[in-house]
Amino acid sequence: MRSIAKFIPLTLLLLLGATAGQATEFQLAPVQLPGGVSVFGTVSTDGTTGPLSPANLTGWRVTVRTTTRHDYTPANAPPQNVLGVSVSADGRKLRVATSPDGNGGALSFGTSLPEVLVHVANYATGWPPGMGFAMFQYGADFEYADLPVSPTGQRVVARAAAGSSVFKLLPVDFPSGARLTGSITTDGSTGVLQPDRLLDWHLSAKRIEDVVYYRDAGGSNSQVLPSSAGLSTDGQTLHVARPGGYLGFGVPPAPPARGRGAVPADFSDTAPSRGQAGWFDPFGFDFVPLRFGGTQYPVGQALP
């Protein structure tokens, strides 16, 4: 009997130790801020339940994503330059004439004042030398992409399904990662097109820029911010206490350098009483209210 009594506690201890050491990964509650900015990601713990300290957070990947989108339609971007634009005889290819000497065609929409302008393809200006370009501009935001000259003398910029006059733009990628997409609707004509043959267009330049704070097996570029406090978990939900709690990831200030980071939850003394979440960097910050009235904010849920 004594040997059995010794065996049972030892087994329980081993099982309990395995449970306590099992890491848990939590999906953070996404934060949507004005202007196309969002904060999202995951955080891992060492498996401890109950109150947590920053040391119990063993890994994370938290992204501050900025999405910029500029739309061009007949309402804000009338035809500006429709030169050397044609539709193939089968009605399925929308093309712009290319030329290495700046004497090609161009398909552009927009106005110079205000500065709302998109060049789907421009081979008519001679810049850059020996090539054409695509470009989008919306106020102070603009970007160019070089376009090669086609050996056939025609660049296909959009395609339509058989029998359709809605041409889907072949995406144009820009150096920053921005992408121009959309559609152009014609009156169904083939051959050379004049501006009045273009009936509708919906073009969009979209850029996604990510700032990622992470710690994983390969290394890290950030830490749990020193203000982080009031953390706890029951193994299924990661909580931040209200009031006084805080959870942030990033690089703390080291004067003269300023800090930067992502803050999934802030119920500190300097935050609104019902909490806030957002991001900050040396150039600014943006937070939105969480409007949480309880005592334990569910900032993350355990992944399967």
KAPENOR-V685433 format. One line per field, one symbol per residue. ss: DSSP state (@ for helix, = for strand, . for the rest). A space follows every 10 residues. Layout:
ss->???
//
This chain:
ss->.@@@@@@@@@ @@@@@@@@@@ ...=====.. ===...==== =====....= ==.@@@==== ========== ===.....== ===.===... ..=====... .....===== =....===== ==........ .=======.. =======... ...======. .....====. .==.....== ======.... ==..@@@=== ========== ======..== ..==....=. ===...==== =....===== =..=..=..= ======.... .....===== =..======. .....===== ==..
//
